[in-house]
Amino acid sequence: MNMNSITDTDVDTAELIELARAVYGEHGYNAAAITRLVGRMNTAKHRGNALAFAADVLLSQALRRDRAKILRSNQLPACGGGGAPTVDDVDLLTGKTAGDWPMWRDLKLRMATYEQVEEQYDRLQKHADGTLRHARFLRRVLDRLNPGEIVGDRLSDAELNALMSSEQEGAA
């Protein structure tokens, strides 16, 4: 078993996630839904995978908490000469590597194929392009405001729509 991440091995996380989505669709996110999901996962078929998946998720959350705490500390003796720790410093201390990079569909980078990496790259690039358009639009809004002003008091919906349209035309 690869101890870097249990979900990289034979744990069928996709089936567990589909089970959770089905329960969420029926019951939403509440105590009753959690009870229902636990009941559906408490079968011989799912029990081992569910425990391994839960352990991986919980350990990952603990790692993120430690990582955030280390980054907020602003001082690390292990860092070259002190100062703010780098991502490499944190990863060294927490045991996380670039191979743990989270991909879509609960996959780690080390287990991804060329096509899966390419698919995620394309998605992230499209997201980045959209985010950049939104940022430019908000910059245009800011350029028309003074500190403390409320957007709706200064710009009409028609003006905002025109700014958005001009940004979308510029991106096309």
C-alpha positions as CSV (number, residue, x, y, z in Angstrom):
1,M,0.0,0.0,0.0
2,N,1.3,3.4,-1.0
3,M,1.5,5.3,2.3
4,N,1.7,8.7,0.6
5,S,-2.0,8.6,0.1
6,I,-4.5,5.8,0.7
7,T,-6.8,7.2,-2.1
8,D,-4.0,6.5,-4.6
9,T,-4.4,2.8,-4.2
10,D,-7.3,0.4,-4.6
11,V,-9.8,2.4,-2.5
12,D,-12.9,3.0,-4.7
13,T,-13.4,6.6,-3.8
14,A,-15.5,7.3,-6.9
15,E,-18.2,4.9,-5.7
16,L,-18.2,6.4,-2.2
17,I,-18.5,9.9,-3.7
18,E,-21.4,8.8,-5.8
19,L,-23.0,7.3,-2.8
20,A,-22.6,10.6,-0.9
21,R,-24.0,12.6,-3.8
22,A,-27.1,10.3,-4.0
23,V,-27.7,10.7,-0.2
24,Y,-27.1,14.5,-0.5
25,G,-29.6,14.6,-3.4
26,E,-32.2,12.9,-1.3
27,H,-31.6,14.5,2.1
28,G,-29.4,17.5,1.7
29,Y,-26.6,18.2,4.2
30,N,-27.8,17.6,7.8
31,A,-27.6,15.1,10.6
32,A,-30.2,12.8,9.0
33,A,-28.2,12.7,5.8
34,I,-25.0,11.9,7.7
35,T,-26.8,9.1,9.5
36,R,-28.2,7.8,6.2
37,L,-24.8,7.9,4.5
38,V,-23.1,6.1,7.3
39,G,-25.7,3.4,7.2
40,R,-25.3,2.9,3.4
41,M,-21.5,2.8,3.8
42,N,-21.6,0.3,6.7
43,T,-21.8,-2.7,4.5
44,A,-19.1,-5.3,3.8
45,K,-18.7,-3.9,0.3
46,H,-18.0,-0.3,1.5
47,R,-16.8,-0.5,5.1
48,G,-13.1,-0.9,4.4
49,N,-13.0,1.6,1.6
50,A,-15.1,4.1,3.6
51,L,-12.7,3.9,6.6
52,A,-9.6,4.2,4.4
53,F,-11.2,7.2,2.6
54,A,-12.2,8.8,5.9
55,A,-8.7,8.3,7.3
56,D,-7.2,9.9,4.2
57,V,-9.5,12.9,4.4
58,L,-8.9,13.4,8.1
59,L,-5.2,13.1,7.7
60,S,-5.3,15.5,4.8
61,Q,-7.2,18.0,6.9
62,A,-4.7,17.7,9.7
63,L,-1.9,18.3,7.2
64,R,-3.6,21.5,5.9
65,R,-4.1,22.8,9.5
66,D,-0.4,22.2,10.2
67,R,0.6,23.7,7.0
68,A,-1.5,26.8,7.6
69,K,-0.2,27.1,11.2
70,I,3.4,26.9,9.9
71,L,2.8,29.5,7.2
72,R,1.2,31.9,9.7
73,S,4.0,31.5,12.2
74,N,6.3,33.7,10.0
75,Q,9.4,32.1,11.6
76,L,10.9,28.7,11.1
77,P,14.3,27.6,12.4
78,A,14.4,25.2,9.5
79,C,14.2,28.0,7.0
80,G,17.4,29.3,5.6
81,G,18.1,32.1,8.1
82,G,14.6,32.5,9.4
83,G,11.9,34.6,7.9
84,A,8.7,33.5,6.3
85,P,8.7,29.8,5.4
86,T,8.4,28.8,1.8
87,V,6.1,26.1,0.5
88,D,9.1,23.8,0.2
89,D,9.9,24.3,3.9
90,V,6.4,23.5,4.9
91,D,6.2,20.5,2.5
92,L,9.5,19.2,4.0
93,L,8.1,19.4,7.5
94,T,4.7,17.9,6.7
95,G,5.9,15.2,4.3
96,K,3.7,16.5,1.5
97,T,5.2,16.5,-2.1
98,A,4.2,17.8,-5.5
99,G,2.9,14.3,-6.3
100,D,0.1,15.0,-3.8
101,W,-1.2,17.8,-5.9
102,P,-5.0,17.3,-5.9
103,M,-6.4,16.7,-9.4
104,W,-10.1,16.5,-10.4
105,R,-12.1,13.5,-9.5
106,D,-10.2,12.8,-6.2
107,L,-6.9,11.9,-8.0
108,K,-3.4,12.8,-7.0
109,L,-1.0,14.2,-9.6
110,R,1.4,11.2,-9.3
111,M,-1.4,8.9,-10.4
112,A,-2.7,11.0,-13.3
113,T,-2.2,10.2,-17.0
114,Y,-1.1,12.8,-19.6
115,E,-4.7,13.2,-20.7
116,Q,-5.9,13.8,-17.2
117,V,-3.2,16.4,-16.6
118,E,-4.0,18.1,-19.9
119,E,-7.7,18.1,-19.1
120,Q,-7.1,19.8,-15.7
121,Y,-4.7,22.3,-17.3
122,D,-7.4,23.2,-19.8
123,R,-10.0,23.7,-17.1
124,L,-7.7,25.7,-14.9
125,Q,-6.6,27.9,-17.9
126,K,-10.3,28.6,-18.8
127,H,-11.0,29.4,-15.1
128,A,-8.0,31.7,-15.0
129,D,-9.1,33.5,-18.2
130,G,-12.6,34.0,-16.7
131,T,-11.1,35.2,-13.4
132,L,-8.9,37.7,-15.2
133,R,-11.9,39.1,-17.1
134,H,-13.7,39.5,-13.8
135,A,-10.8,41.3,-12.3
136,R,-10.5,43.7,-15.2
137,F,-14.2,44.4,-15.0
138,L,-13.9,45.2,-11.3
139,R,-10.9,47.4,-12.0
140,R,-13.0,49.4,-14.4
141,V,-15.7,49.7,-11.7
142,L,-13.1,50.8,-9.2
143,D,-11.7,53.4,-11.6
144,R,-15.1,55.1,-11.5
145,L,-15.5,55.2,-7.7
146,N,-14.0,57.1,-4.9
147,P,-13.1,55.5,-1.5
148,G,-16.2,55.0,0.6
149,E,-18.7,55.2,-2.4
150,I,-21.3,52.6,-3.0
151,V,-21.3,51.2,-6.5
152,G,-25.1,51.6,-6.9
153,D,-25.0,55.2,-5.8
154,R,-22.4,56.1,-8.5
155,L,-23.1,53.7,-11.4
156,S,-26.4,52.7,-12.9
157,D,-27.1,49.1,-13.9
158,A,-26.9,50.3,-17.6
159,E,-23.4,51.7,-16.9
160,L,-22.3,48.5,-15.2
161,N,-23.7,46.4,-18.0
162,A,-21.8,48.5,-20.5
163,L,-18.6,48.0,-18.6
164,M,-19.2,44.3,-18.5
165,S,-20.0,44.2,-22.2
166,S,-16.9,46.1,-23.1
167,E,-14.8,43.8,-21.1
168,Q,-16.3,40.7,-22.7
169,E,-15.9,42.1,-26.2
170,G,-12.2,43.0,-25.3
171,A,-11.6,39.4,-24.2
172,A,-13.1,37.8,-27.4
